[in-house]
Amino acid sequence: MSRRRSLQSRQWVPHSLDQVWNLFSDPSNLEKLTPPAYGAGVMLQGDTFCEGCTVVISMKPYGIPAPLKWISKIEGLLSTGDRREFYDIQVSGPFAYWKHHHLFEVGDTRFEGKRSGHELKIESGGTWIIDDVEYEMPYGIFGAIAEKLFARQQLESMFAYRKAKTLELLGPA
């Protein structure tokens, strides 16, 4: 009865693509980007972050007492001039299915400089961090109920934490 869901997150940061890539392509930073209550521990199997490498995560999602082991494989690693991306695809872990597309792209952002006016300010020289997650809860109808009651909110909360922590870790522009 469970079905695939999606979750998107977009964040613009006033930092170079290289700075952002260095943060997100180092799996040990996943510990820093995950709320402390999850007790995440991360290990990369291999010497470097690369196509086909495996990331092993130990964490306690949803307040469970014993840590879960989550194994993901890095695929689709692509680096072109103003764009870098990869997928982490769950091999085994807490979801029936998990595919997380990480996209980092040089780009501008626009925002209104005045509330009452129509002044538009454009900031350039930054990077967009775009996450698209496709996931499916395990355990059929029970997983669907868990998603409605708490799992979706916890995923959204994790991404909100990550946005704030990303700015903190990257430091001043």
Backbone hydrogen bonds in HBPLUS format (Angstrom, degrees):
<---DONOR---> <-ACCEPTOR-->    atom                        ^
c    i                          cat <-CA-CA->   ^        H-A-AA   ^      H-
h    n   atom  resd res      DA  || num        DHA   H-A  angle D-A-AA Bond
n    s   type  num  typ     dist DA aas  dist angle  dist       angle   num
A0005-ARG N   A0135-TYR O   2.67 MM 130  5.34 162.8  1.70 162.1 168.4     1
A0135-TYR N   A0005-ARG O   2.89 MM 130  5.34 158.2  1.94 142.3 149.6     2
A0007-LEU N   A0133-VAL O   2.88 MM 126  5.09 146.4  1.99 143.6 150.0     3
A0133-VAL N   A0007-LEU O   2.82 MM 126  5.09 169.9  1.83 159.1 162.0     4
A0009-SER N   A0131-ASP O   2.94 MM 122  5.06 149.6  2.03 146.0 148.7     5
A0131-ASP N   A0009-SER O   2.83 MM 122  5.06 169.4  1.84 155.1 158.2     6
A0011-GLN N   A0129-ILE O   2.92 MM 118  5.12 142.2  2.06 142.2 152.5     7
A0129-ILE N   A0011-GLN O   2.70 MM 118  5.12 162.4  1.73 159.0 165.3     8
A0013-VAL N   A0127-THR O   2.94 MM 114  5.49 163.9  1.96 152.9 157.5     9
A0127-THR N   A0013-VAL O   2.90 MM 114  5.49 157.5  1.95 158.3 165.4    10
A0020-VAL N   A0016-SER O   3.08 MM   4  6.39 166.5  2.10 155.3 158.5    11
A0021-TRP N   A0017-LEU O   2.78 MM   4  5.90 165.9  1.80 155.6 160.4    12
A0022-ASN N   A0018-ASP O   2.89 MM   4  5.99 159.8  1.93 148.3 153.6    13
A0023-LEU N   A0019-GLN O   3.22 MM   4  6.48 145.1  2.35 140.0 148.4    14
A0023-LEU N   A0020-VAL O   3.13 MM   3  5.23 124.1  2.46  96.9 110.8    15
A0024-PHE N   A0020-VAL O   3.06 MM   4  6.39 166.3  2.08 158.0 160.3    16
A0025-SER N   A0021-TRP O   2.79 MM   4  5.67 146.6  1.90 156.3 162.3    17
A0029-ASN N   A0026-ASP O   2.83 MM   3  5.72 159.6  1.87 131.0 136.7    18
A0030-LEU N   A0027-PRO O   2.96 MM   3  5.39 156.6  2.01 111.5 119.0    19
A0032-LYS N   A0029-ASN O   2.99 MM   3  5.08 116.1  2.42  97.4 112.6    20
A0033-LEU N   A0029-ASN O   2.95 MM   4  6.24 142.1  2.10 147.5 159.1    21
A0034-THR N   A0031-GLU O   3.43 MM   3  5.38 163.3  2.46 100.6 105.0    22
A0038-TYR N   A0035-PRO O   2.97 MM   3  5.83 166.2  1.99 128.2 132.5    23
A0039-GLY N   A0036-PRO O   2.94 MM   3  5.48 162.0  1.98 118.8 124.6    24
A0060-LYS N   A0038-TYR O   2.87 MM  22  4.91 158.5  1.91 140.9 146.7    25
A0041-GLY N   A0058-SER O   2.78 MM  17  5.03 145.4  1.90 144.2 154.9    26
A0058-SER N   A0041-GLY O   2.80 MM  17  5.03 160.0  1.84 149.1 155.5    27
A0043-MET N   A0056-VAL O   2.84 MM  13  5.17 149.0  1.93 149.6 158.8    28
A0056-VAL N   A0043-MET O   2.80 MM  13  5.17 175.5  1.80 161.2 162.0    29
A0045-GLN N   A0054-THR O   2.85 MM   9  5.36 176.2  1.85 165.5 166.1    30
A0053-CYS N   A0050-CYS O   3.11 MM   3  5.51 166.7  2.13 128.8 130.1    31
A0052-GLY N   A0074-ILE O   2.66 MM  22  5.14 156.1  1.71 152.3 156.4    32
A0074-ILE N   A0053-CYS O   2.90 MM  21  5.52 164.0  1.93 164.2 169.0    33
A0055-VAL N   A0072-SER O   2.81 MM  17  5.23 165.0  1.83 154.8 160.0    34
A0072-SER N   A0055-VAL O   2.89 MM  17  5.23 167.3  1.91 155.7 159.9    35
A0057-ILE N   A0070-TRP O   2.73 MM  13  4.94 166.9  1.75 152.6 157.0    36
A0070-TRP N   A0057-ILE O   2.70 MM  13  4.94 165.3  1.73 155.6 159.4    37
A0059-MET N   A0068-LEU O   3.02 MM   9  5.39 155.7  2.08 146.3 153.6    38
A0068-LEU N   A0059-MET O   2.64 MM   9  5.39 170.9  1.64 163.8 160.9    39
A0064-ILE N   A0061-PRO O   3.27 MM   3  6.20 170.2  2.28 126.7 128.5    40
A0071-ILE N   A0092-SER O   2.76 MM  21  5.26 165.5  1.78 155.6 160.8    41
A0091-VAL N   A0071-ILE O   2.65 MM  20  5.43 171.2  1.66 152.4 155.6    42
A0092-SER N   A0071-ILE O   3.29 MM  21  5.26 158.8  2.34 134.1 138.5    43
A0073-LYS N   A0089-ILE O   2.92 MM  16  5.33 159.5  1.96 141.4 144.4    44
A0089-ILE N   A0073-LYS O   2.97 MM  16  5.33 165.9  1.99 148.8 152.0    45
A0075-GLU N   A0087-TYR O   2.94 MM  12  5.15 162.7  1.97 144.2 149.7    46
A0087-TYR N   A0075-GLU O   2.76 MM  12  5.15 158.9  1.80 163.3 162.3    47
A0078-LEU N   A0085-GLU O   2.91 MM   7  5.31 160.9  1.95 152.3 153.9    48
A0085-GLU N   A0078-LEU O   2.89 MM   7  5.31 152.3  1.97 152.6 157.1    49
A0080-THR N   A0083-ARG O   2.81 MM   3  5.26 173.5  1.81 168.1 170.0    50
A0083-ARG N   A0080-THR O   3.14 MM   3  5.26 166.3  2.16 117.9 122.1    51
A0106-VAL N   A0082-ASP O   2.99 MM  24  5.29 161.3  2.03 143.9 149.5    52
A0084-ARG N   A0104-PHE O   2.88 MM  20  5.21 156.9  1.93 152.5 158.6    53
A0104-PHE N   A0084-ARG O   2.80 MM  20  5.21 159.7  1.84 169.2 169.5    54
A0086-PHE N   A0102-HIS O   3.02 MM  16  5.37 148.4  2.12 144.0 152.4    55
A0102-HIS N   A0086-PHE O   2.78 MM  16  5.37 176.5  1.78 177.5 177.7    56
A0088-ASP N   A0100-HIS O   2.92 MM  12  5.26 151.6  2.00 140.4 149.0    57
A0100-HIS N   A0088-ASP O   2.99 MM  12  5.26 168.3  2.00 147.9 151.8    58
A0090-GLN N   A0098-TRP O   3.03 MM   8  5.28 159.8  2.07 142.1 148.7    59
A0096-ALA N   A0136-GLU O   2.81 MM  40  5.30 141.5  1.96 149.5 156.7    60
A0097-TYR N   A0136-GLU O   3.32 MM  39  4.88 146.2  2.44 133.5 130.1    61
A0136-GLU N   A0097-TYR O   2.88 MM  39  4.88 145.3  2.00 139.6 135.4    62
A0099-LYS N   A0134-GLU O   2.86 MM  35  5.25 149.5  1.96 155.1 163.0    63
A0134-GLU N   A0099-LYS O   2.87 MM  35  5.25 160.1  1.91 149.0 155.8    64
A0101-HIS N   A0132-ASP O   2.79 MM  31  5.12 170.3  1.80 158.5 155.9    65
A0132-ASP N   A0101-HIS O   3.05 MM  31  5.12 159.0  2.10 144.2 150.6    66
A0103-LEU N   A0130-ILE O   2.87 MM  27  5.04 154.1  1.94 155.6 160.9    67
A0130-ILE N   A0103-LEU O   2.81 MM  27  5.04 175.5  1.82 159.4 160.0    68
A0105-GLU N   A0128-TRP O   2.99 MM  23  5.12 156.7  2.05 139.9 147.5    69
A0128-TRP N   A0105-GLU O   2.71 MM  23  5.12 174.1  1.71 154.5 153.9    70
A0107-GLY N   A0126-GLY O   3.14 MM  19  5.84 165.5  2.17 131.8 135.0    71
A0109-THR N   A0123-GLU O   2.99 MM  14  5.43 154.6  2.05 150.4 158.7    72
A0123-GLU N   A0109-THR O   2.93 MM  14  5.43 161.5  1.97 156.1 161.9    73
A0111-PHE N   A0121-LYS O   3.06 MM  10  5.53 152.8  2.14 150.4 158.7    74
A0121-LYS N   A0111-PHE O   2.84 MM  10  5.53 177.6  1.84 166.5 165.9    75
A0113-GLY N   A0119-GLU O   3.06 MM   6  5.57 155.8  2.12 129.1 136.7    76
A0142-PHE N   A0139-TYR O   3.04 MM   3  5.50 129.5  2.30 154.4 143.9    77
A0143-GLY N   A0139-TYR O   3.37 MM   4  4.91 152.6  2.45  96.7 101.1    78
A0143-GLY N   A0140-GLY O   3.12 MM   3  5.32 121.0  2.49 100.5 114.5    79
A0144-ALA N   A0140-GLY O   3.02 MM   4  6.36 151.2  2.10 149.0 157.9    80
A0145-ILE N   A0141-ILE O   2.97 MM   4  6.21 152.6  2.05 144.4 151.1    81
A0146-ALA N   A0142-PHE O   2.93 MM   4  6.15 159.8  1.97 143.2 149.2    82
A0147-GLU N   A0143-GLY O   2.85 MM   4  6.06 150.7  1.94 144.8 152.8    83
A0148-LYS N   A0144-ALA O   3.14 MM   4  6.39 158.3  2.19 143.4 148.2    84
A0149-LEU N   A0145-ILE O   2.89 MM   4  6.12 156.5  1.95 153.8 161.0    85
A0150-PHE N   A0146-ALA O   2.89 MM   4  5.88 168.7  1.91 152.1 154.9    86
A0151-ALA N   A0146-ALA O   2.98 MM   5  5.94 175.0  1.98 143.1 143.8    87
A0152-ARG N   A0147-GLU O   3.21 MM   5  5.25 170.2  2.22 128.5 130.6    88
A0154-GLN N   A0150-PHE O   2.98 MM   4  6.17 152.3  2.06 153.1 161.4    89
A0155-LEU N   A0151-ALA O   2.96 MM   4  6.27 155.4  2.02 152.9 159.3    90
A0156-GLU N   A0152-ARG O   2.96 MM   4  6.25 165.5  1.98 154.7 158.3    91
A0157-SER N   A0153-GLN O   2.86 MM   4  6.00 152.3  1.94 142.4 150.8    92
A0158-MET N   A0154-GLN O   2.87 MM   4  6.06 150.1  1.96 144.3 152.1    93
A0159-PHE N   A0155-LEU O   3.08 MM   4  6.43 155.3  2.14 150.5 156.1    94
A0160-ALA N   A0156-GLU O   2.97 MM   4  6.23 151.7  2.05 145.6 153.9    95
A0161-TYR N   A0157-SER O   2.92 MM   4  6.14 158.4  1.97 149.2 154.7    96
A0162-ARG N   A0158-MET O   2.94 MM   4  6.14 156.3  1.99 143.0 150.1    97
A0163-LYS N   A0159-PHE O   2.97 MM   4  6.20 150.4  2.05 145.1 151.8    98
A0164-ALA N   A0160-ALA O   3.29 MM   4  6.60 165.9  2.31 150.1 152.0    99
A0165-LYS N   A0161-TYR O   2.88 MM   4  6.09 165.9  1.90 157.4 162.1   100
A0166-THR N   A0162-ARG O   2.79 MM   4  5.82 148.8  1.88 146.2 154.2   101
A0167-LEU N   A0163-LYS O   3.33 MM   4  6.65 161.7  2.36 148.7 151.0   102
A0168-GLU N   A0164-ALA O   3.17 MM   4  6.47 155.7  2.23 144.0 151.1   103
A0169-LEU N   A0165-LYS O   2.81 MM   4  6.02 165.4  1.83 156.4 159.5   104
A0170-LEU N   A0166-THR O   2.94 MM   4  6.06 156.1  2.00 151.8 158.2   105
A0171-GLY N   A0167-LEU O   3.11 MM   4  6.12 137.4  2.30 137.1 147.2   106
